Amino acid sequence: MRASFVLVLAAYAAAMGMATATAQDYPTKPIRFLASALGSGGDTVGRIMSDPLSIRLGQRVIVDNRGILAPELAARSAPDGYTILSYSTPLWVAPFLRDNVPWDPLKDFAPITLGADSPNVLVVHPSVPVKLVRELINLARAKPGELNYGSGTSGSTSHLAAELFNAMAGVKVTRVPYKGVGPAVVGLVGGEIHLIFATGSSVATHIKSGRLRGLGVTTLKPSALFPGMPTVAASGVPGYEAGTPMCIYAPGGTPPAIVNRLYQAIVAVLNMEEVKKKVFDTGAEVVGTTPEEFAAYLKTDIAKWGKLIKDRGIRE
């Protein structure tokens, strides 16, 4: 029995030694950043980081666009630190929206960092007689179902942000679906709909020109991207938050030492002034949480959006 114990202990020590050696040597070959569609937040921020991150890690970082297949490919990849997922859509909502999702948002991914966050902005067409979020809430309560909002596909950030507003403000604003947030913004500018919760980058120029009226940002704190604009949370809907996070994950089972190595390198790059400016210019702000903070954020967000999706009966 003692001999067996010694053998098990020796095997464990050898495994730990191998893991440590692997972490110390890492990386020894190029790293692939899987991203969603070209031009998405995960793709854009990944490309901004790729060159300085390549220098910091001593290996080339390659951004590989795989669209909606990116999470599945990442989940199936070897947990060795050479495949990373850079994704701007909260992938953890997918299992609530459809059946047979081929990955688990908690088990199949190792959180590295919440890299950046892009606030949505509640904007209305100038014909809507409101200038404050509270006025919009009062109008919507006086005319339940008569106001409408545009959104992208079912379960998109623009859709969920509006439904969260409906739920938390106690109003009924009717959804008008579009193929994406871009066409929805065009529809709002053209007067087809009354309002939208859109990414800041998609509506900033329209707000400046007066073609649209911005009422509030969806972050808990005011955003430097929209100086002087109040938050929805502070304007009548306490606790309201619905940004578009840009998240970075490794495949589940990746050794903690490698996750930590990636976290340190990625956050160091994100906090470079030139990188922060480039990210800011895309309509997002650098965050850079620790893996532990990101894991806690995921659990809280899963509970929040899971409840909303179930309560509102949202399906793709």
C-alpha positions as CSV (number, residue, x, y, z in Angstrom):
1,M,0.0,0.0,0.0
2,R,2.9,2.3,0.9
3,A,4.6,1.5,-2.4
4,S,1.4,2.4,-4.3
5,F,1.2,5.7,-2.5
6,V,4.8,6.5,-3.3
7,L,4.1,5.7,-7.0
8,V,1.0,7.9,-7.1
9,L,2.9,10.7,-5.4
10,A,5.8,10.4,-7.8
11,A,3.4,10.5,-10.8
12,Y,1.7,13.6,-9.4
13,A,5.0,15.3,-8.8
14,A,6.1,14.5,-12.4
15,A,2.9,15.9,-13.8
16,M,3.2,19.1,-11.8
17,G,6.8,19.4,-12.9
18,M,5.8,18.9,-16.6
19,A,3.0,21.5,-16.2
20,T,5.4,24.0,-14.7
21,A,8.0,23.4,-17.4
22,T,5.3,23.9,-20.1
23,A,4.2,27.1,-18.5
24,Q,7.8,28.4,-18.3
25,D,8.5,27.5,-21.9
26,Y,5.2,28.9,-23.2
27,P,4.8,30.1,-26.0
28,T,7.0,28.3,-28.5
29,K,4.9,28.7,-31.6
30,P,2.3,31.1,-33.1
31,I,-0.9,31.8,-31.2
32,R,-4.3,31.8,-33.0
33,F,-6.9,34.3,-31.9
34,L,-10.3,33.0,-33.0
35,A,-12.7,35.9,-33.6
36,S,-16.2,36.3,-34.9
37,A,-17.1,38.2,-38.1
38,L,-14.6,40.6,-39.7
39,G,-15.2,44.0,-38.2
40,S,-16.8,42.7,-35.0
41,G,-15.6,44.0,-31.7
42,G,-13.6,40.8,-31.0
43,D,-12.0,41.0,-34.4
44,T,-11.2,44.7,-34.2
45,V,-9.7,44.6,-30.7
46,G,-7.9,41.4,-31.5
47,R,-6.2,43.0,-34.5
48,I,-5.3,46.1,-32.5
49,M,-3.6,43.9,-29.9
50,S,-2.0,41.4,-32.3
51,D,1.3,43.2,-33.2
52,P,2.2,44.4,-29.7
53,L,1.1,41.1,-28.2
54,S,3.3,39.3,-30.6
55,I,6.2,41.3,-29.5
56,R,5.5,40.8,-25.8
57,L,5.0,37.0,-26.1
58,G,7.8,36.5,-28.6
59,Q,5.5,34.6,-31.0
60,R,3.2,35.7,-33.7
61,V,-0.4,36.3,-32.8
62,I,-2.7,35.6,-35.8
63,V,-6.4,36.7,-35.9
64,D,-8.6,34.0,-37.5
65,N,-12.2,35.0,-38.3
66,R,-14.6,32.1,-38.0
67,G,-17.9,33.9,-37.4
68,I,-20.4,32.1,-35.3
69,L,-18.3,28.9,-35.4
70,A,-15.5,30.5,-33.4
71,P,-16.8,29.5,-29.9
72,E,-17.3,25.8,-31.0
73,L,-13.8,25.7,-32.6
74,A,-12.3,27.2,-29.4
75,A,-14.1,24.8,-27.2
76,R,-12.8,21.8,-29.2
77,S,-9.2,23.1,-29.4
78,A,-6.3,21.7,-27.3
79,P,-6.1,23.5,-23.9
80,D,-2.5,24.5,-24.5
81,G,-2.7,28.2,-24.8
82,Y,-2.2,28.3,-28.6
83,T,-5.9,28.9,-29.5
84,I,-7.6,31.9,-27.9
85,L,-11.2,33.1,-28.4
86,S,-11.7,36.9,-28.8
87,Y,-15.4,37.4,-28.9
88,S,-17.7,40.5,-28.6
89,T,-21.1,38.8,-28.3
90,P,-21.9,37.4,-24.9
91,L,-21.6,33.7,-25.9
92,W,-23.1,32.7,-22.6
93,V,-26.6,33.7,-23.7
94,A,-26.7,31.2,-26.6
95,P,-27.8,28.1,-24.5
96,F,-30.8,30.1,-23.4
97,L,-31.7,31.1,-26.9
98,R,-31.5,27.8,-28.7
99,D,-31.2,24.0,-28.1
100,N,-28.2,21.8,-28.8
101,V,-25.5,24.5,-28.4
102,P,-22.3,22.4,-28.8
103,W,-20.4,24.0,-25.9
104,D,-21.0,25.0,-22.3
105,P,-20.1,28.6,-21.5
106,L,-18.6,27.7,-18.1
107,K,-17.2,24.3,-18.6
108,D,-15.7,24.6,-22.1
109,F,-13.9,28.0,-21.6
110,A,-11.3,29.3,-19.3
111,P,-11.8,33.1,-18.7
112,I,-8.7,35.2,-19.3
113,T,-10.0,38.8,-19.2
114,L,-12.9,41.0,-20.0
115,G,-10.8,43.1,-22.3
116,A,-13.1,46.0,-23.2
117,D,-16.7,47.2,-23.1
118,S,-18.7,49.1,-25.6
119,P,-21.7,50.9,-24.2
120,N,-25.0,50.8,-26.0
121,V,-26.8,54.2,-26.4
122,L,-30.5,54.7,-26.1
123,V,-31.3,57.0,-29.0
124,V,-34.7,58.2,-30.4
125,H,-35.8,59.8,-33.7
126,P,-36.1,63.6,-33.3
127,S,-39.8,63.3,-33.9
128,V,-40.3,61.5,-30.6
129,P,-41.2,64.4,-28.1
130,V,-38.7,63.4,-25.3
131,K,-35.3,64.6,-24.3
132,L,-34.9,62.6,-21.1
133,V,-35.1,58.9,-20.3
134,R,-37.8,59.6,-17.7
135,E,-39.9,61.4,-20.3
136,L,-39.6,58.4,-22.6
137,I,-40.7,56.1,-19.8
138,N,-43.7,58.3,-19.1
139,L,-44.6,58.4,-22.8
140,A,-44.3,54.7,-23.1
141,R,-46.5,54.1,-20.1
142,A,-49.1,56.5,-21.5
143,K,-49.1,54.7,-24.8
144,P,-48.3,51.0,-24.1
145,G,-47.3,49.1,-27.3
146,E,-47.5,52.2,-29.5
147,L,-43.8,53.1,-29.4
148,N,-41.5,50.7,-31.2
149,Y,-37.8,49.9,-31.1
150,G,-35.5,48.4,-33.8
151,S,-33.1,45.7,-33.1
152,G,-30.8,43.2,-34.8
153,T,-31.4,39.4,-34.7
154,S,-33.2,37.7,-31.8
155,G,-30.9,37.5,-28.8
156,S,-28.5,40.2,-30.1
157,T,-27.3,42.9,-27.7
158,S,-29.6,45.5,-29.2
159,H,-32.6,43.2,-28.7
160,L,-31.7,42.1,-25.1
161,A,-30.9,45.7,-24.1
162,A,-34.3,46.9,-25.2
163,E,-36.1,44.0,-23.5
164,L,-34.2,44.6,-20.3
165,F,-35.4,48.2,-20.5
166,N,-39.0,47.1,-21.0
167,A,-38.7,44.8,-18.0
168,M,-36.9,47.2,-15.6
169,A,-38.8,50.3,-16.6
170,G,-42.2,48.6,-16.6
171,V,-43.1,49.6,-20.1
172,K,-44.1,48.0,-23.3
173,V,-42.2,49.1,-26.4
174,T,-42.8,46.9,-29.4
175,R,-39.9,45.2,-31.2
176,V,-39.3,45.7,-35.0
177,P,-36.6,43.2,-36.0
178,Y,-34.0,44.0,-38.6
179,K,-31.2,41.8,-40.1
180,G,-28.6,43.7,-38.0
181,V,-28.1,46.8,-35.9
182,G,-26.8,48.7,-38.9
183,P,-30.0,48.4,-40.9
184,A,-32.0,49.2,-37.7
185,V,-30.0,52.4,-37.3
186,V,-30.8,53.3,-40.9
187,G,-34.4,52.6,-40.2
188,L,-34.4,54.9,-37.2
189,V,-32.7,57.7,-39.1
190,G,-35.4,57.3,-41.8
191,G,-38.2,57.5,-39.2
192,E,-39.4,53.9,-39.6
193,I,-39.1,53.3,-35.9
194,H,-39.0,55.4,-32.7
195,L,-35.9,54.3,-30.8
196,I,-33.1,51.8,-30.6
197,F,-30.4,50.6,-28.2
198,A,-27.4,50.7,-30.5
199,T,-23.6,50.4,-30.2
200,G,-22.1,53.8,-29.6
201,S,-19.9,53.6,-32.8
202,S,-23.0,53.1,-34.9
203,V,-24.9,56.2,-33.8
204,A,-22.2,58.7,-32.6
205,T,-22.1,60.6,-35.9
206,H,-25.9,60.7,-36.1
207,I,-26.2,62.1,-32.6
208,K,-23.6,64.8,-33.4
209,S,-25.4,65.8,-36.6
210,G,-28.8,65.9,-34.9
211,R,-30.3,63.2,-37.0
212,L,-30.8,61.2,-33.8
213,R,-31.2,62.2,-30.2
214,G,-29.2,60.4,-27.5
215,L,-30.9,60.0,-24.2
216,G,-28.6,57.8,-22.2
217,V,-25.7,55.3,-22.2
218,T,-26.2,51.8,-20.9
219,T,-23.2,51.5,-18.7
220,L,-23.6,51.9,-14.9
221,K,-21.1,54.8,-14.9
222,P,-21.0,57.7,-17.4
223,S,-18.9,56.9,-20.4
224,A,-16.0,59.0,-21.7
225,L,-17.2,58.1,-25.2
226,F,-20.2,60.3,-24.7
227,P,-19.2,63.2,-22.4
228,G,-22.2,64.8,-20.6
229,M,-24.6,62.0,-21.5
230,P,-26.3,60.5,-18.4
231,T,-26.7,56.8,-17.8
232,V,-30.0,55.1,-18.2
233,A,-29.5,53.8,-14.7
234,A,-29.3,57.3,-13.2
235,S,-32.2,58.5,-15.3
236,G,-35.1,56.5,-14.1
237,V,-34.0,52.8,-14.3
238,P,-31.8,52.1,-11.3
239,G,-29.3,49.3,-11.9
240,Y,-29.8,49.1,-15.6
241,E,-26.7,48.0,-17.5
242,A,-26.4,46.5,-21.0
243,G,-23.0,47.0,-22.7
244,T,-21.3,44.9,-25.4
245,P,-18.3,43.2,-23.7
246,M,-15.2,42.1,-25.7
247,C,-14.1,38.9,-23.9
248,I,-11.0,36.8,-24.2
249,Y,-11.0,33.1,-23.3
250,A,-8.8,30.0,-23.5
251,P,-10.3,26.5,-24.0
252,G,-11.5,24.9,-20.8
253,G,-8.7,22.9,-19.1
254,T,-5.9,25.3,-20.0
255,P,-3.3,25.2,-17.2
256,P,-3.8,28.2,-14.8
257,A,-0.2,29.2,-15.3
258,I,-0.7,29.6,-19.0
259,V,-4.0,31.5,-18.5
260,N,-2.2,33.8,-16.1
261,R,0.7,34.3,-18.6
262,L,-1.8,35.3,-21.3
263,Y,-3.7,37.5,-18.9
264,Q,-0.6,39.4,-17.9
265,A,0.5,39.9,-21.5
266,I,-2.9,40.9,-22.8
267,V,-3.7,43.3,-20.1
268,A,-0.3,44.9,-20.4
269,V,-0.9,45.4,-24.1
270,L,-4.5,46.7,-23.5
271,N,-3.1,49.3,-21.1
272,M,-0.6,50.7,-23.6
273,E,-1.7,54.3,-24.3
274,E,-1.6,53.8,-28.1
275,V,-3.7,50.6,-27.8
276,K,-6.2,52.3,-25.4
277,K,-6.6,55.1,-27.9
278,K,-7.2,52.8,-30.8
279,V,-9.8,50.8,-28.8
280,F,-11.5,54.0,-27.7
281,D,-11.7,55.2,-31.3
282,T,-13.6,52.0,-32.2
283,G,-16.3,53.0,-29.6
284,A,-15.1,50.9,-26.7
285,E,-13.2,51.4,-23.4
286,V,-10.5,49.1,-22.1
287,V,-11.4,47.2,-18.9
288,G,-8.8,44.4,-18.3
289,T,-10.2,42.3,-15.5
290,T,-8.3,39.4,-13.8
291,P,-9.4,35.9,-14.7
292,E,-11.1,35.6,-11.3
293,E,-12.9,38.8,-11.7
294,F,-14.0,37.8,-15.2
295,A,-15.3,34.4,-13.9
296,A,-17.4,36.2,-11.3
297,Y,-18.7,38.6,-13.9
298,L,-19.7,35.6,-16.1
299,K,-21.7,33.9,-13.4
300,T,-23.5,37.2,-12.5
301,D,-24.3,37.9,-16.2
302,I,-25.5,34.4,-16.9
303,A,-28.0,34.6,-14.1
304,K,-29.1,38.1,-15.2
305,W,-29.6,37.4,-18.9
306,G,-30.8,33.8,-18.4
307,K,-33.7,35.1,-16.3
308,L,-34.6,37.9,-18.7
309,I,-34.6,35.5,-21.7
310,K,-36.7,32.9,-19.9
311,D,-39.1,35.5,-18.5
312,R,-39.6,37.2,-21.9
313,G,-39.8,34.0,-23.9
314,I,-36.9,35.0,-26.2
315,R,-35.8,32.4,-28.7
316,E,-33.7,32.5,-31.9
